[in-house]
Amino acid sequence: MSRNKPLLFEVYPGLKEKIPWVPILSNVPTSVERLRQVEKYLGIEGGELWIKRDDKDYHIYGGNKLRKFEFIFGRILKKKRKGVITIGGYGSNHCLACAIISKLFNLKCELFFFHQPLTWHVQQSLLLYNYFKAKLHFNKGILGVAFNAIVFKIFHPKNYAMLPGGSLFFGIGSPLGIIGFINAAIELKQQIDSGIIEEPDVIFVAAGTCGTAAGLIAGFKLLGLKTRVYAVAVSMDWIVNASIIMKNANKALKYLRRKDKTIPDIHIDEDDFELIEGYLGSEYGVKTKRGQFAVDKVVELEGEEKGFKLETTYTGKAMAAVFDFLKSQENKNKKVLFWNTYNSNDLSKYLRETKMDFSKLPKKFHKFYQEKTFQCWQITDCPENIRNNCPAYLNSEYRFWKITECKLDPKKSQKAIEYLTEVITLEES
Ligand SMILES: Cc1ncc(COP(=O)(O)O)c(C=O)c1O
């Protein structure tokens, strides 16, 4: 169903025509669902655990970026830009979403990457960026990324430069992405008002560039909700910290108020949210044991049946924090909502079309396919007809050695299991 305006313009009609917006989301409001099996596993007494299914907010590729893009691409189209330049890790969900939505609007997409640990997810993502017609730029070091992206922008001024994650960068940039999550807060408020869910005590959300968390924090305060946002840090502390969350939230609120003076003059300070640290591991993108455990457990108990996924860079770490929170005696009666920011649509049909042929990528990316990270089907030389029907094939996050229905000679699959157990390292924290 296509929408002709965001909820934000319904609540604040004065913002209409003053803020750019283009409809993208094809499935909103996203549903809220109770995770009763996980509740049982955690031994919750009197409390509740719910999930907000933003993973299905857009039919090709869901997740948090699409909410931000309704406002950001609104501006890109209004300014008649020819393309978009953005930055992310090699396996960036933000870059993938940007490639898909740029293609939707016939815009060029130029992606500049920084390092993240090499995983099967990274290998898949690079193939998908290329499949959705984005141009991949190889860079050396974090400064190299910024330098190359800036130089590119100077020589290609008709491209719109979107900051990493569609958020602000140290308080600089446009707050439009964050406004996507003020809009999302209104959506949740309507679900509360119509009795679909009671007002949660706490919302857990992964914080990478802090735009999602900041938008929710600002939105809830603006709407007078008591729900407290727990932002789980999944990037280094110079990127995720209380000051950055406040800057993101306050700049978005100030921007809205500048456009419409009827919007209450509120300010976000440190007491308005919780920043949860200790789940990142040694760096952005590494798999931690707690994160992988939470992914496996939730997918096994509810995800497979309800059709959602978690992954180990963002949502697995945020879910690990939910587990610890709800296991503590003092929180057992709390109503918790987990905001699922990761896509759960199946991308395997696109991946199959790439035929895993990395030779189509720029040469500098080929090395990512020639080093370590083999998949079980590569090790066992699994025939195509078996591989195509196997749940382990093209499955980036769930550990395929848990799959018991392998159709291959058990000796061969055992060999793969042993190899993969050795290669895949999980960090303790
Ligand atoms: C799946 C997922 N969850 C959470 C986030 C973090 O969102 P934000 O950058 O707004 O903090 C990202 C960002 O890329 C993401 O891909």
The ligand as an ORCA input file, in Angstrom:
! r2SCAN-3c Opt
* xyz 0 1
  C      21.108     -4.212     11.410
  C      21.500     -2.887     11.972
  N      21.095     -2.571     13.216
  C      21.432     -1.420     13.797
  C      22.217     -0.501     13.128
  C      22.615      0.746     13.841
  O      21.842      1.824     13.497
  P      22.418      3.272     13.748
  O      23.575      3.442     12.829
  O      21.300      4.167     13.432
  O      22.844      3.332     15.178
  C      22.653     -0.763     11.823
  C      23.486      0.214     11.100
  O      24.057     -0.017     10.080
  C      22.282     -1.990     11.225
  O      22.693     -2.326      9.987
*
